[in-house]
């Protein structure tokens, strides 16, 4: 995997950047959705420049798949960000998210009350890199399938306003990613959560590195899932998993491609235990 040259910034993501810049004046706050397993690597540094002083709420999604969530919440709060952990599939943490969003927008929404009018709904923009779970979260908040879920990096839609019943309007925007990955470590982590398409890099070294990290830091997940001896490098671990799970070609040869896809699929589904890779 040539991470030093890896780039993933399709033209539609340039359009997404423009959408955010053009519509930022319409909202009271920005909800930045991160993957709780890689809370730093799933941030987009470009947003810092784009958002300026606009209030920002950090949301650690997929918290059910992550370890050390409380540590990262504290870290963001210590950096003067409001932060909340959520599981957008089950809905855990969404009520707290709505409450925090309304609180951050209160200085704007309450202006109408000075003139005897009812405070308007808070207006928020949700942003995040591809495959971080924006559509799932929006669907959960809205209570219906307003946002089409596409579990593929780079799938985007035009902007849409989504009315939340209890006083929060969301402006959905497409996920955006870095114009270039200067940090090979970040690129690897993004590939593991499928923020980067599997089709643009070599899966074998990517998955082998993931297995080595899991074996060193979170071995119980591998042990419980695959019932293998946790020893050797990533290639050896991959072979053990392939043999154990029947990824075998004729002649007893390990079907490496099948084993690679198996490991990635089960990691992304949270079947290898709770992890934090940042």
KEGU-641450 format. One line per 2 residues: number of its first residue (from 0); their letters; for each residue x, y, z of C-alpha. Coordinates in nm, 4 decimals. Last residue first. Layout:
BEGIN
NUM) A) X:Y:Z  ...
END
This chain:
BEGIN
277) XX) -0.5685:0.6230:1.7823  -0.6729:0.2588:1.7239
275) XX) -0.9482:0.2247:1.9801  -1.0955:-0.1225:1.9907
273) XX) -1.4012:-0.3141:2.1117  -1.4041:-0.6774:2.0076
271) XX) -1.3310:-0.8634:1.6855  -1.6956:-0.8832:1.5767
269) XX) -1.7312:-0.5054:1.5515  -1.8844:-0.5155:1.2028
267) XX) -1.5793:-0.3410:1.0569  -1.3518:-0.6039:1.2092
265) XX) -1.5684:-0.8863:1.0759  -1.5676:-0.7504:0.7219
263) XX) -1.1966:-0.6744:0.7248  -1.1075:-1.0203:0.8560
261) XX) -1.3311:-1.1990:0.6061  -1.2100:-0.9901:0.3121
259) XX) -0.8494:-1.0786:0.3878  -0.9330:-1.4475:0.4361
257) XX) -1.1105:-1.4664:0.1001  -0.8183:-1.3013:-0.0776
255) XX) -0.5667:-1.5252:0.0965  -0.7341:-1.8523:0.0006
253) XX) -0.4975:-2.0698:0.2042  -0.3649:-2.3638:0.0066
251) XX) -0.4937:-2.7106:0.0978  -0.4574:-2.8482:-0.2543
249) XX) -0.7751:-2.6842:-0.3727  -0.8287:-2.3508:-0.2032
247) XX) -0.8925:-2.2961:0.1665  -1.0656:-2.0176:0.3574
245) XX) -1.2117:-2.2677:0.6014  -1.2416:-2.0425:0.9051
243) XX) -0.9535:-2.1957:1.1024  -0.7263:-2.2149:0.7992
241) XX) -0.7894:-1.8543:0.6989  -0.7508:-1.7376:1.0578
239) XX) -0.4184:-1.9161:1.0955  -0.3010:-1.7821:0.7595
237) XX) -0.3955:-1.4263:0.8553  -0.2124:-1.4603:1.1856
235) XX) 0.0984:-1.5769:1.0030  0.0812:-1.2846:0.7633
233) XX) 0.0271:-1.0382:1.0460  0.3341:-1.1533:1.2364
231) XX) 0.3561:-1.4454:1.4756  0.1554:-1.5304:1.7848
229) XX) -0.2019:-1.5175:1.9082  -0.2889:-1.8871:1.8999
227) XX) -0.6253:-1.9230:1.7308  -0.9820:-1.9526:1.8586
225) XX) -1.1115:-1.7254:1.5799  -1.3570:-1.4928:1.7501
223) XX) -1.2535:-1.5260:2.1136  -0.8822:-1.5156:2.0435
221) XX) -0.9049:-1.2308:1.7945  -1.1101:-1.0185:2.0343
219) XX) -0.8900:-1.1133:2.3285  -0.5769:-0.9887:2.1519
217) XX) -0.6641:-0.6172:2.1746  -0.3342:-0.4283:2.1909
215) XX) -0.0612:-0.6493:2.0400  -0.2796:-0.8938:1.8448
213) XX) -0.5056:-0.6109:1.7266  -0.2034:-0.4142:1.6075
211) XX) -0.0566:-0.7118:1.4223  -0.3941:-0.7961:1.2696
209) XX) -0.4350:-0.4410:1.1397  -0.0874:-0.4530:0.9844
207) XX) -0.1761:-0.7784:0.8089  -0.4993:-0.6239:0.6854
205) XX) -0.3249:-0.3307:0.5168  -0.0333:-0.5388:0.3887
203) XX) -0.2829:-0.7721:0.2160  -0.5441:-0.5220:0.0993
201) XX) -0.3370:-0.3433:-0.1643  -0.4933:-0.0033:-0.2308
199) XX) -0.7531:0.1717:-0.4456  -1.0273:-0.0918:-0.4499
197) XX) -1.0687:-0.1154:-0.0750  -1.2270:0.2308:-0.0863
195) XX) -1.1083:0.4752:0.1775  -1.3442:0.5556:0.4647
193) XX) -1.3696:0.1790:0.4947  -1.2992:0.1600:0.8704
191) XX) -0.9650:-0.0130:0.8051  -0.8815:0.2192:0.5149
189) XX) -0.9111:0.5231:0.7385  -0.6744:0.3642:0.9865
187) XX) -0.4180:0.2920:0.7160  -0.4365:0.6456:0.5766
185) XX) -0.3814:0.7877:0.9244  -0.0634:0.5820:0.9656
183) XX) 0.0627:0.6859:0.6222  0.0420:1.0542:0.7176
181) XX) 0.0537:1.2898:0.4180  -0.2810:1.1664:0.2922
179) XX) -0.3944:1.4066:0.0215  -0.7101:1.6061:-0.0529
177) XX) -0.8414:1.4895:0.2833  -1.1983:1.3622:0.3116
175) XX) -1.5472:1.4990:0.2773  -1.8812:1.3468:0.3746
173) XX) -2.1834:1.4889:0.1944  -2.3965:1.7490:0.3692
171) XX) -2.7138:1.7195:0.5775  -2.8653:2.0377:0.7102
169) XX) -3.0357:1.9391:1.0329  -3.3238:2.1160:1.2031
167) XX) -3.3544:2.0734:1.5798  -3.6557:2.1622:1.7913
165) XX) -3.8061:1.8366:1.9162  -3.9491:1.7074:1.5919
163) XX) -3.6276:1.7043:1.3890  -3.6797:1.8533:1.0443
161) XX) -3.4296:1.7468:0.7789  -3.2870:2.0000:0.5364
159) XX) -3.1166:1.8475:0.2322  -2.7855:1.9012:0.0582
157) XX) -2.7162:1.7013:-0.2565  -2.6014:1.3448:-0.2049
155) XX) -2.2729:1.1649:-0.1685  -2.1200:0.8181:-0.2096
153) XX) -1.7461:0.8668:-0.1568  -1.6837:0.5653:0.0608
151) XX) -1.9511:0.2973:0.0281  -2.2071:0.1976:0.2882
149) XX) -2.4781:0.4073:0.1252  -2.7675:0.5005:0.3537
147) XX) -3.0302:0.7213:0.1911  -3.1180:1.0041:0.4241
145) XX) -3.4830:1.0673:0.5161  -3.5362:0.7102:0.6341
143) XX) -3.7518:0.7745:0.9378  -3.7202:0.8709:1.3034
141) XX) -3.5434:1.1973:1.2257  -3.2699:1.1431:1.4814
139) XX) -3.2208:0.7772:1.3886  -3.2238:0.8500:1.0166
137) XX) -2.9724:1.1306:1.0681  -2.7467:0.8993:1.2676
135) XX) -2.7610:0.6217:1.0084  -2.6937:0.8708:0.7292
133) XX) -2.3927:1.0160:0.9071  -2.2324:0.6820:0.9953
131) XX) -1.8582:0.7436:0.9563  -1.8637:0.5870:0.6106
129) XX) -1.7249:0.8935:0.4322  -1.5771:1.1746:0.6444
127) XX) -1.8045:1.3845:0.8577  -2.0374:1.6818:0.8571
125) XX) -2.3768:1.7517:1.0150  -2.5002:2.1095:0.9836
123) XX) -2.7208:2.2431:1.2582  -3.0131:2.4806:1.2856
121) XX) -3.1754:2.5196:1.6258  -3.5498:2.5531:1.6036
119) XX) -3.7011:2.8959:1.6490  -3.7674:3.0586:1.9845
117) XX) -4.1357:3.1616:2.0034  -4.1898:3.5313:1.9487
115) XX) -4.2230:3.7941:2.2189  -3.9569:4.0246:2.0804
113) XX) -3.6846:3.9036:2.3135  -3.7972:3.5480:2.2346
111) XX) -3.6655:3.5830:1.8786  -3.3090:3.6101:2.0067
109) XX) -3.3494:3.2745:2.1803  -3.2497:3.0716:1.8747
107) XX) -2.9152:3.2445:1.8295  -2.7781:3.2321:2.1852
105) XX) -2.9411:2.8909:2.2261  -2.7467:2.7233:1.9446
103) XX) -2.4951:2.5481:2.1704  -2.7759:2.4445:2.4061
101) XX) -2.9875:2.3075:2.1225  -2.6940:2.0962:2.0032
99) XX) -2.6219:1.9724:2.3558  -2.9821:1.8618:2.4079
97) XX) -2.9996:1.6926:2.0672  -2.6769:1.5006:2.1336
95) XX) -2.7937:1.3987:2.4820  -3.1086:1.2524:2.3288
93) XX) -2.8943:1.0738:2.0692  -2.6713:0.9021:2.3255
91) XX) -2.7824:0.5456:2.2492  -2.9980:0.5320:1.9366
89) XX) -2.9441:0.1629:1.8639  -2.7930:0.2139:1.5188
87) XX) -2.6599:0.5641:1.5836  -2.4546:0.4509:1.8810
85) XX) -2.3536:0.7787:2.0361  -2.0758:0.9461:2.2340
83) XX) -2.1001:1.3171:2.3152  -1.8672:1.6148:2.2963
81) XX) -1.8824:1.9905:2.3558  -1.5420:2.1238:2.2650
79) XX) -1.3211:2.3237:2.5007  -0.9997:2.1199:2.4528
77) XX) -1.0660:1.9560:2.7911  -1.4006:1.8521:2.6457
75) XX) -1.2256:1.6816:2.3559  -0.9908:1.4955:2.5917
73) XX) -1.2731:1.4018:2.8277  -1.4715:1.2462:2.5445
71) XX) -1.1576:1.0652:2.4332  -1.0982:0.9057:2.7726
69) XX) -1.4657:0.8149:2.8099  -1.4572:0.6261:2.4792
67) XX) -1.1592:0.4120:2.5818  -1.2720:0.1125:2.3733
65) XX) -1.4855:0.1407:2.0618  -1.7474:-0.0682:1.8820
63) XX) -2.0444:0.0542:2.0886  -1.9169:0.4088:2.0398
61) XX) -2.0025:0.3770:1.6718  -2.0289:0.7575:1.6604
59) XX) -1.8181:0.9998:1.8606  -2.0002:1.3309:1.8167
57) XX) -1.8063:1.6572:1.8472  -2.0303:1.9645:1.8629
55) XX) -1.8921:2.2754:1.6954  -1.9784:2.6416:1.7419
53) XX) -1.8731:2.8461:1.4326  -1.5456:3.0271:1.5013
51) XX) -1.3717:2.9206:1.1783  -1.5620:2.6399:1.0100
49) XX) -1.3609:2.6140:0.6872  -1.0139:2.6308:0.8417
47) XX) -1.0875:2.3714:1.1062  -1.2804:2.1639:0.8542
45) XX) -0.9700:2.1022:0.6410  -0.8182:1.9026:0.9275
43) XX) -1.0820:1.6306:0.8714  -1.1241:1.4235:1.1831
41) XX) -1.1384:1.0459:1.1371  -0.7727:1.0095:1.2404
39) XX) -0.8367:1.1742:1.5766  -1.1397:0.9797:1.6962
37) XX) -1.0249:0.6499:1.5428  -1.2471:0.3857:1.7064
35) XX) -1.5051:0.6500:1.8004  -1.5604:0.7286:1.4313
33) XX) -1.6212:1.1027:1.4091  -1.9278:1.3144:1.3343
31) XX) -1.8795:1.6888:1.3429  -2.2024:1.8660:1.4319
29) XX) -2.1777:2.2274:1.3170  -2.3641:2.5118:1.4849
27) XX) -2.6081:2.7934:1.4233  -2.6647:2.7228:1.0541
25) XX) -2.7380:2.9322:0.7455  -2.3974:3.1065:0.7357
23) XX) -2.2309:2.7647:0.6842  -2.4272:2.7021:0.3669
21) XX) -2.1783:2.8237:0.1055  -1.8685:2.6885:0.2813
19) XX) -2.0280:2.3501:0.3443  -2.1558:2.3216:-0.0115
17) XX) -1.8147:2.4221:-0.1499  -1.6476:2.1418:0.0428
15) XX) -1.9105:1.8980:-0.0815  -1.8425:2.0030:-0.4422
13) XX) -1.4751:1.9262:-0.3927  -1.5940:1.5916:-0.2566
11) XX) -1.7855:1.5327:-0.5805  -1.4593:1.5765:-0.7696
9) XX) -1.2961:1.2826:-0.5979  -1.0439:1.3381:-0.3169
7) XX) -0.8799:1.0089:-0.2333  -0.5033:1.0230:-0.2676
5) XX) -0.2453:0.7617:-0.1745  0.1049:0.8727:-0.2678
3) XX) 0.2824:0.8247:0.0651  0.0372:0.5478:0.1494
1) XX) 0.1713:0.3153:-0.1176  0.0000:0.0000:0.0000
END
